[in-house]
Amino acid sequence: MDFDKSVEPFLSANYKLSEDAFNWWKQLQVERRSFSTNRRTVDRLFQMFPPSPVVIEPRPDRCRTCAVVGNSGNLKRSHYGPLIDFHDVIIRMNRGHIKGYEADVGSRTTHRIMYPESAVDLDNSTHVVLAPFKILDLEWVMKALTTGFSGKSYAAIKSNIKANKDLVMVMNPAFMRYVHDMWLQKKGMYPSTGFLGLVLALHICDEVHVFGYGADSDGNWSHYWEKLTNKKLRTGVHPGNHEYGVIQELAMQRKLTFYTGW
């Protein structure tokens, strides 16, 4: 795997996204607005949110441990909860439920990766990690935490969310591209939120433990908290089998520890 520590995982006030990276990103969900509009929006964003992301700095006397918790049905009856809660950093994705599932998925969350169409309310100690796919997503996070958002997208969007605006972090589109190009060899339209979270963990932690990844026996990405209705889902626009293969390979190379559930 091509591990490039120089790629900034998060946007910050002084980071300048290249036009080349913007042009790749704008294809993901068909963004029609310009590079300069994006830059102005990002400038506004950092007048409101912390100008640089808070990450635990590496130190020789400390090992930063990460649990990355996917939403796979294989977490059911896994009893991984206490093991997950033991980590310094606990990353969850999108709508991953906790209430009622603590024994299997744990109860703590330090970072939740989401986008407007998958957003949930957070407690005051959890970082919002926005994975933006279009300029609208940047506008949404500013409005959803203040006056309320009224725009439209391909799916329903919460106009307000509860979250601590001092803990907002925004994933760098150039990082998303690096994950797609280097880690997934450009397979699929773009990486899943879960795979972005996994590579993010490898960048911000010394030791990474991965839970809740992988399709069910029919090859579908099913969630542990609901019954799958679309039996032809497979892994959507994402290269699910390839992502799973990369995780297995990283586990074999001891770059991470993979808990397969069931």
Secondary structure, DSSP 8 states (H G I E B T S, - for coil): ----TTS-SB--TT----HHHHHHHTTTTT--S-HHHHHHHHHHHHHHS-SS------BTTB--EEEEE--BGGGTT---HHHHHTSSEEEEETT---TT-HHHH-S--SEEEE-GGG-----TTSEEEE--SSHHHHHHHHHHTTT------SS---S-----GGGEEEB-HHHHHHIIIIISTT-SSS--HHHHHHHHHHHH-SEEEEES-S--TTS---BTTS----TT-TTTTS-HHHHHHHHHHHHHTTSSEEE---
